[in-house]
């Protein structure tokens, strides 16, 4: 088995060390993507002011709702492709992979155009006031230039592992991230272009991160186990992949709907400062959650492969070891957030003491969710790997759109401002009970001898 270099095989037994080595490239890839997604906010907040910063935070969820289609295509497709490979049908796996790349590109083009046209209406619906409206519309429309690349970039995050080339994903994230950061520094800081400069930088990074892999997987230099071929789209496979990755789509759509509701509540209770504080919480949460998301991206094709190979013992082992690793990571993240809340807040809004104090208080409540959320996220990935997209989607849907949405509307009525900040931890605690039930009910072979 190959552990060094750029390749990691899906077959064989996975101990703790091999799991960590296999998922680290995926974690690194998502971490880097999360960090450069935050760079826009950092530059705009520090060099263009609070209004532009709030405009970015207000519109970002809608942009992510389209990008999450790429996560659906990639996560569901990678599990499907890995299962087909586990069954021994390599050429079929390549054809399905090609279909999904073609579909992702078409989705990015069509929906990017649609959102660019609807940007003013969407901005008003999101609650933008007049000072923010122009910058909201500008940020959306310039970002749509890179939307085809963004959808593909999200999809390829999962396909790199299915191709047994996860380190290529990390490398591409670095290249795309450097592109974004350098352009942010030039356009926002150097040329003073504000929100428009940040949007152009993001679009450029997405195009690099999404379109280069298309050329790589089509070329003779491709050393992975997946290849883009000449094939027509068979909608049955696209449908199966999308159904299988439905949890990732539902989870991200729900998360962004919840984010919109947080912003509406914060505009109601606090105003622009509340949206800015929540934006900082989301940036830090993106970085922490990237560890869990990257882990799930790396582990899902492994589970899918062993499911296809009917290796029940290895599936049980992967479940047990994953719960231990994710639990330990969650404790470390929560402690880090509590200890470093003040310097993290000052990194973004140190120029405003009142906003800094608001952010620090919010962070110490909000980040308690990381004690639990990793396990809930993994349960969705587990069922995706088992090619049970419906149960995976139920777990993701209930966790975010049901429990968290209910908490964010109800708890402020009972506890005021702090009720907004504790909504996520309480929602994750409720979701944990549901996820435990789903595993026992729909994957009993993994928990019963």
N, C-alpha and C positions, 0 to 999 in steps of 0.2 A: 504494500500500500504506500501511496505517496503522500507525505505530509509536508515536505519542503517545497520550495519554488512557488509556482503560481497555482498548482493543482491540488485539490483536496477531493478524494474519492468519497462517494456516498456509501459504498458497500462496507461491510465489516462491523466489528464491535466498537462501540464508543464508550470509553471510560471518561472520567471527568476531564482529564488532560486533553484528550482528543476532541471532546465537545468544545472546550474553550478555544483550542487552536483552530477548530473549524469555523466557529462563529465569530471570532475576533475580526476577521476582515469585513464581515457584514456590519458588525457593530461600528468599526472604524468608518465604514462608508456612510452609515446613517448619521453618526456623530458629526462628521465633516459637513454633510449636507445640512444638518441642523444648525451648525455654527455659521455657515455662510448665509443661511436664511435669516439669521439674526443680525448679520452685519448691516443690512439696510436700516433696521431700526436704530442701531447704535449710531451710525453716521447721521441719519436724519434727526434723531433726538438731540445730538450734541452740536450739529452744525446747521440745522434748519428750524429747530424749535418744536414746541409741544404740539402745535396744531398739525404739522406734517406727520409727526410721530403718531398721533391719534388717528389720522387718516389712514395710515398704513395698517395699523392694528384693526381698524374698523373694516377694511376691505379684504384683508388677507384671508379670512375664512372662506370667502366665496371663491377666491383663486384656488385655495386648497381643495375645495369641493370638486373642482374639475380635475386637478392633479390626482386626487384619490381614485379616480377611475383607472389611472395607471397602476396604482397599488392593487386594485381589484384584479386587473388583467394579469399583472405580474405574479402576485402571490397565489392566486388560484391556478394560473397557468403553469407556474413552476412546480406546484404540487402535482398537477396532472402530468406534466412532462416527466417529472421524476418517477412517478408511478409507472408510466409507459416504459421508461428506461429500465426500471426494476423488473418489469415483465419480459424484458429482453428485446424490445422493438425500437432500436436506435433510430432507424430512418423515419419511422412514424413520428417519433419524438421531435425530430428536426422539422418535419412538415408542420406539426402543430405549433411549434415555437415560431415558425415563420408566419403562420396565419395570425398569431396573436400580436406580433410586432406590426404587421400591416394594419390590423384593426386599431391598435393603439395610436398609430400615426394619424389615421383618418379621424378618430375621436378628437385628438388634439386640435386638428385644423378646423373642424366643423364647430366645435364648442368654443374655441378661441374667438372665432369670428362672431359668433352669437353673443358672447359676453361683452365683446368690445362695442357692439351696437347698442346693447342694453345697459351700458355702464351708468348713465345718469339715473335711470329708473332704479337700478340695483342699489346705487349709493343712497338714494332717498329712502328706499326700503330698509336699508341697514341703519338708518337713523342719523345720517350725516346732516349737520346743520350748515348754514350758508358759508361760514368761514372755512369749513372743511370740504365742501362739495367739489370745488374745482380740482383740488388735489386728489380727492378720492377717484374721480373720473379719470384723471391723468394717470394715476398709478395703475388702475385696472387696464386701461387701453394699451399702455406701453408694455405691460406684462404679457398681454395676449400675443405679442410678437413671438415670444418664446414658449407659448403654451404647447405646441406639438412636441418640442423638446422636453418640456416638463413632464408631460404624460409618459413619454418613452423613458425618461430618466427614472421615474417612479417604478415603471414596469421592470426595467433592467435590474433594479436593485435585487429583485428576487431571482431573476434568470441567471445572474452571475453564479449563484450557488448551484443551481440546477445544471449549469454548464461545467461545474467543478473548477471555476475560475474566480473565486470570491475576491482574491487580491486585486484582480483587474478592476473590480467595482470600487475598491478603496482608492486605487490610482486615479480612476476617472472622477471620483468625488473630489480628490485633491486638485486635479486640473480645473474642473468646473468651479470649485471654490476659490481658487487663486484668481481665476478670471473675474469672478464676481467681486472679490475683495479689492483687487487692483483697480477695477473700473469704479467701484464705490469711492475709493480714495481720490481718484482723478476727477470724477464727475461731481460728487457731492462735496467733498472737502476742498479739492483744488479749484474747480470751476464754479462752485456754488450753485449747482443745478438742482439741489434739493430733492424733492420727491421724484421728479422726472429722471434725474441722474440715477437714483436708487433703482427705479423700475427698469431702466435700460441695462444696468449692471446685472440685475437678476435675470432678465430675459436672455442676455448673452451667456451667462453661466448655464442656464437651462438648455440652450441650444447646443452648447459644447457637450454637456453631460448626457444629452439624449440622442443626438444625431451621430456622434462619433462611434458609439457601439454598433450602430446599424452598419457602418462601413467595415468595422472590425469583424463582426460575425459573418459578413458576406465575403471576406477576403481570404486569400490563401495563407495569410499570416496567422489565422485563427488556430490556436492550439487547444481549444476547449473541446468539449464533447457535444456541443450544440452548434448548428450552422444554419444560416439563412439560405434557403433554397428558392428555386422558382416553383411556386405552387399556388393554387387557387384557394380561396377561403372556403372552408366547410363550416357552416354556421353551427352545426351540432357541437363541434369541438370548442368554438368560441363561446357558445352558450354554457357548455359544461365548465369551462375555465372561469367564466364570469360568475356562474352560480357557486362554484367552489370558493372563489375569492370574495363572495358577497359580504362576508363578515368584515373584511378589511375596508370595503367600500362603505358598508353601513356604519362601521365604527368611525371612520373618518368623516362621513357626512354628518353623523350624529354629533361627533365632537365639534364640528364647525357650526352646526346649528346651535349647540349648547354655547359655544363661544359668542355667537351673535346674541343669544339671550342674556349671557353675562354682560355684554356691552350695553344692551338695552336697559338692564337693571341698574348698571353702574351709571349710565347717563341720567337715569331717573333719581338715583339716591345721592350721587356725588358729582357727576358731570365729567368734563374732559379729563380731569386728574384721575378719576376712577378707571377710565378706559386705558390711560397711560400706565397706571399701576398694574392693571391686569395684563397688559401687553408684556410687561417685564416678567410677570409670573409665567406667562406662556412661553417666553423665550427660554427661561431656565428650565421649565418643564419639558420643552422640546429636547434640550440637551440630555436631561436625565432619562426621559422616555426613549430617546434614541438607543440607549443600551438595551432596553427590552425589545424595541422594534427590530433592532439589528440582530438580536439573539433569535427572535422569531423568524426573521427572514432566513437566517442561516439554518435553523433547526427544522423548519417546515419541509423542505425538500428531503432532508434525511429521514424524517418520519414517513413522508410519502414513499420514499424508495423502499423502506423496510415494510411498509404496509403492502406495497405492490409485490414484494418478495415473500409475503406472509410469514415474516419473522416476528412472532408475537413476543418472544422473550426480549428482543432488542427494543421493541416498542415500549414495553413495561420499564425497561432500564432507562430509556430516554425520558420517560415521564418522571420517574423518581429523581433522577439526577437533575433534571431541569427545575423541579420545584425547590431543591436545595440551593442551586446556584442563583436562581432568581430571588429567593428569599433573602439570601446574604447580600446581594446587590441592593435590594430595597432598603435594608437597614442602613447601609453605608450612605446611600443617597439622602435619606431622610436626615441623618445626623449632619451631613455636609450642608444641607439647606438651612438647618437650624443654626449652625455655627457661623455660616458665612452670609447670612441674610443681609446684613448691613453693607458690607463691601460690594456685594452683587447689585444691590439697589443703587448704590452710589456710582457704579460703573455707567449706568444709563441716565440717571436723573440727579446726580450729585449737585447740580446747580440749583436745585429746588428742595429746601429742607423739609417743607411740609409734605411734598410728594414722596420724598425719600422715606419719611416716617410712616406714611400710609402704606408704602410698598413693603417695608420691613415687617410691619404688623400682619399684613395680608399673607406674606410668604410663610410666616411661622405657623399659620393655620393650614394654608392650602397644601403645602408640601408634605403634610402628614400622610397624604394619599399614597405616597410612594412605598409605604410599608406594605401595601396590599395590592396596588394596581398591577404590578408585574405578573402576579399569579393569574389575575383575571385576563390580562392580555394574552398570556400563554395558552389559556384554555381555548381561546378562539383559534390560535395558531395550531394547536393540537388537532382540533377537528378539521381545520383546513388540510393539514397533512394527512388525515385519515380520509380525505375526500368527502367529508360530510359538511358541505357548505351551509346547509340550512341550520344545523345546530350551532355551527360557528357563528352564523349571523345572529341567531337568537341571543347568544352570549354577548356579542358586541352591541347589539341594539339595546338590550335591557340595561347594560352597564352604563351607557351614555345617555341615550335618548329618553329612556324611561326613568331610571333612578336619579341621574344627575340633573336632568331637566326639571323633574319634580322638586328636587332639593333646592335648586337655584331660584325657583319661584316661591316656594313655601317658606324656607328658612329665614329669608330677610324679614318676612312678616312677623316671625316669632322672635328673632334675635337681632334685627337691625342689620347694619353693615357687615358685622362679623358673620352673620348667617350666610352671606354670599361666599365668604372665604372658606367656610367649613363645608360647603355643599359637596365639593368633590370628595373629601375623605369619607363623609358619611355615605355617599352614593357607592363608593368602592367597597365599603364594608357590607352593604346590602347585596352588591353584585357578587361578592365572594361566596355568599351562601347559595346563590343561584348557580354559580359556576361549579361548585362542589356537587350539587345535585345533578347537573348535566353530565358530568364525568361519570358518576355512579350509574346514572340511568342509561346513557347512550354509549358509553365505552366501558361496560362492566368487565370486559375481558382484560382491561389494563389494570384493574384494581382488585380483582378477585382471582385467587389461584385455583 
